[in-house]
């Protein structure tokens, strides 16, 4: 029996509706929808606050805390990019005991302020004469350290305000005579040596580094303080007659005739011997032109 036209139209309508529903279902993002439906808690709470880990930490909390943790992880790296700060140190060197302050300009250059002090007495033979020497060293310095590899090795250059001086007295023999220019005189002889105020410095050393705390440092170099200016003063004579004298830094000899009137022969010999002694001592003093600096110290970096 043939189906009725009305029934055929109804079946066609139902098939069209089924196809439309299938097409609509296929057009939806089914996995996303399924996840959303699965994450909704039964009690109706906010899905962002629902725990998704055994420890009970919500996604919202983990998302809020994740940027902070990233910031904490990056902080040590940024801190390592900045050079360390002020360094305070104590030092013992051929310039004396001292203190220093060091501050970084960048990873490769650091600056230091130095102060050194030393006062010592000793005996020294110069130009054939035994002298009692008083060495008075005092200097202030500004040093720039170049760290070529951004490490502890450093090349140093700078300058010192040089207050170094030497005062020496010729030691008399048992009969209180002093040798001046190869001749024995009864009397005394004092020598003063003064250096230039400005003295360049250059050296190489080991110090610095990147870590903070206590550390040792070592330097070796030289201070260029030029030849010292010499001045003589004293009194010398023979046969009960003595003349006072001075010798300036230029080597000009002045035998004060008023202190020994009528002793023209003594004055002439003394002037000649003083000139000889001055020239010999000036040659010996050339060894102080370059002053070796060896330093060992302990410092703390903040």
C-alpha positions in Angstrom: 0.0 0.0 0.0 1.3 3.4 -0.9 2.0 5.8 2.0 -0.1 8.8 2.2 1.3 12.1 1.0 0.7 13.7 4.4 2.8 11.0 6.2 5.6 11.5 3.6 5.7 15.2 4.2 5.9 14.6 8.0 8.8 12.2 7.6 10.6 14.7 5.4 10.1 17.4 8.0 11.4 15.3 10.8 14.5 14.4 8.8 15.1 18.0 8.0 14.8 19.0 11.7 17.2 16.1 12.6 19.8 17.3 10.1 19.5 20.9 11.3 20.0 19.8 14.9 23.1 17.7 13.9 24.6 20.7 12.0 24.0 22.9 15.0 25.6 20.4 17.3 28.7 20.1 15.1 29.1 23.9 14.9 29.5 24.2 18.7 33.1 23.9 20.4 32.2 20.7 22.2 35.5 20.1 24.1 35.5 23.7 25.5 31.9 23.4 26.5 32.6 20.0 28.1 35.5 21.5 30.1 33.5 24.4 31.3 30.6 22.2 32.3 33.0 19.8 34.1 34.8 22.7 36.1 31.6 24.1 37.4 31.3 23.1 41.1 28.1 21.7 42.4 27.7 24.4 45.0 27.8 27.2 42.4 31.1 28.7 43.5 33.3 30.6 41.1 35.2 28.1 38.8 38.4 30.2 39.1 38.5 29.5 42.8 37.9 25.8 42.5 40.9 23.7 43.5 42.4 21.8 40.6 45.5 20.3 42.4 45.9 17.9 45.3 47.3 20.7 47.5 44.0 22.7 47.2 45.6 25.6 45.3 43.2 27.3 43.0 43.9 28.4 39.4 43.3 32.0 40.3 45.8 31.9 43.2 48.4 30.2 41.0 47.9 32.8 38.3 48.3 35.7 40.8 51.4 34.2 42.4 53.1 33.2 39.2 54.2 36.7 38.2 55.6 37.4 41.6 57.6 34.2 41.6 59.0 35.2 38.2 60.0 38.6 39.6 61.8 36.9 42.5 63.7 34.7 40.1 64.8 37.6 38.0 66.0 39.7 41.0 69.3 37.9 41.7 70.2 38.2 38.0 69.6 41.9 37.9 71.5 42.3 41.2 74.4 40.6 39.7 74.5 43.1 36.9 75.1 45.9 39.3 78.7 46.3 40.7 79.1 45.9 44.5 79.2 49.0 46.6 81.6 50.7 49.0 84.7 48.9 50.3 86.7 49.8 53.4 90.2 48.4 53.9 93.3 48.5 56.1 96.7 48.3 54.5 100.4 47.9 55.4 102.9 49.0 52.8 106.3 50.5 52.2 104.5 53.9 52.4 103.4 53.0 56.0 100.2 51.9 57.6 97.0 53.2 56.0 93.3 53.1 55.2 91.5 53.1 51.9 88.0 53.6 50.6 87.0 52.0 47.3 83.9 52.5 45.2 82.9 51.0 41.8 82.4 53.2 38.8 81.4 50.2 36.7 82.4 46.5 36.4 85.8 47.4 34.9 86.8 50.6 36.8 87.0 51.3 40.5 88.3 54.3 42.4 90.3 54.3 45.6 91.1 57.0 48.2 94.3 56.2 50.2 96.0 57.6 53.3 99.4 56.3 54.4 101.6 57.2 57.5 105.0 56.0 58.7 107.6 57.5 61.0 110.7 55.4 61.6 114.3 56.0 62.7 117.3 54.0 61.4 121.0 54.3 60.6 122.2 54.6 57.1 125.6 55.1 55.5 125.5 57.7 52.7 128.5 59.0 50.8 130.8 57.3 53.3 129.2 59.0 56.4 127.0 57.3 59.0 123.7 59.1 59.4 121.0 58.8 62.0 118.0 59.0 59.7 114.4 60.0 60.6 112.1 58.9 57.8 108.7 60.7 57.9 106.3 59.4 55.3 102.8 60.8 54.8 100.8 60.6 51.6 97.2 61.0 50.3 96.2 59.3 47.1 93.6 58.9 44.5 93.9 55.7 42.5 91.9 54.3 39.5 91.9 50.5 39.1 91.2 49.0 35.8 89.9 45.4 36.0 90.4 44.2 32.4 88.5 41.0 32.9 86.0 42.4 35.4 87.6 40.2 38.0 90.3 40.5 40.7 93.3 41.4 38.6 93.7 45.2 38.4 96.0 47.7 36.7 96.4 50.8 38.8 97.3 54.4 38.1 96.9 57.6 40.0 98.6 60.3 42.0 99.7 61.0 45.6 99.9 64.2 47.6 103.4 63.5 48.9 104.4 64.9 52.3 107.4 62.5 52.5 110.6 63.9 54.1 113.9 62.7 55.4 115.9 64.3 58.2 119.4 63.0 58.8 122.2 63.9 61.2 125.8 62.9 60.7 126.9 60.7 63.6 130.0 62.0 65.3 132.9 59.8 66.3 134.2 59.3 69.8 136.1 62.7 69.8 132.9 64.4 68.4 134.2 64.9 64.9 132.2 64.5 61.7 133.5 63.8 58.2 132.6 66.4 55.6 133.8 65.9 52.1 136.6 63.5 53.2 137.9 65.8 56.0 137.2 65.5 59.7 135.7 68.5 61.5 134.6 69.1 65.0 131.0 69.9 64.9 127.7 68.7 63.5 126.0 68.2 60.1 122.2 68.0 59.5 120.6 67.1 56.2 116.9 67.6 55.2 115.4 66.0 52.1 112.0 67.1 50.8 110.1 65.7 47.9 107.7 67.2 45.4 104.1 67.5 46.6 102.6 65.7 43.5 103.8 62.2 42.8 102.3 59.9 40.1 101.8 56.2 40.9 101.5 53.1 38.7 101.2 49.5 39.7 99.5 46.1 39.4 97.6 44.1 42.0 95.0 41.6 43.0 91.8 42.8 44.6 88.2 43.6 44.1 86.0 40.8 42.7 82.2 40.6 42.7 81.3 39.0 46.1 80.8 41.0 49.2 82.4 40.4 52.6 86.0 40.1 53.8 88.9 39.7 51.3 92.7 40.3 51.0 94.3 42.5 48.4 97.9 42.8 47.2 99.6 45.5 45.1 103.1 46.2 43.8 104.1 49.4 42.1 106.2 52.5 42.2 105.8 56.2 43.2 107.6 58.7 41.1 108.6 61.4 43.6 111.6 62.8 41.6 114.9 63.8 43.1 114.6 65.3 46.6 115.6 68.8 47.5 118.6 68.7 49.9 119.5 71.3 52.5 122.5 71.3 54.8 123.0 73.1 58.1 125.4 72.7 61.0 128.7 73.8 62.5 132.3 72.7 61.8 135.7 73.8 62.8 139.3 72.9 63.8 141.7 74.0 66.5 139.0 75.5 68.7 137.5 77.6 65.8 134.1 76.7 64.4 132.0 78.2 61.7 128.3 77.7 61.1 127.1 77.0 57.6 124.1 76.4 55.4 123.7 74.8 51.9 120.6 75.6 50.0 118.7 73.3 47.7 120.4 74.7 44.7 123.8 73.8 46.2 124.8 77.3 47.1 127.2 77.1 50.2 127.1 79.9 52.7 129.7 79.7 55.5 128.7 82.4 58.0 131.9 84.3 58.5 130.5 86.2 61.5 130.5 83.0 63.5 134.2 82.5 63.0 135.9 85.9 62.1 139.4 85.8 60.9 139.3 82.1 60.0 139.6 82.6 56.3 141.5 79.3 55.7 138.9 77.3 57.6 136.1 79.0 55.7 137.6 78.2 52.3 138.3 74.5 53.2 134.9 74.1 54.7 133.1 75.7 51.7 134.9 73.4 49.3 134.3 70.2 51.5 130.6 71.1 51.9 130.2 71.4 48.1 131.8 68.0 47.7 129.6 66.4 50.3 126.5 68.0 48.8 127.2 66.6 45.3 128.0 63.1 46.6 124.8 63.0 48.8 122.7 64.3 45.9 123.9 61.4 43.7 123.0 59.0 46.5 119.6 60.5 46.8 118.8 59.7 43.2 117.8 56.3 44.5 114.7 57.8 46.0 113.5 59.1 42.6 111.4 56.0 42.1 110.0 54.7 45.4 108.9 51.1 45.4 105.4 50.4 46.8 104.5 47.0 48.1 101.1 46.7 49.8 99.2 44.0 51.5 95.8 44.7 53.1 92.5 43.4 54.4 89.2 44.9 53.2 85.4 44.5 53.6 83.0 45.1 50.8 79.4 46.0 51.6 
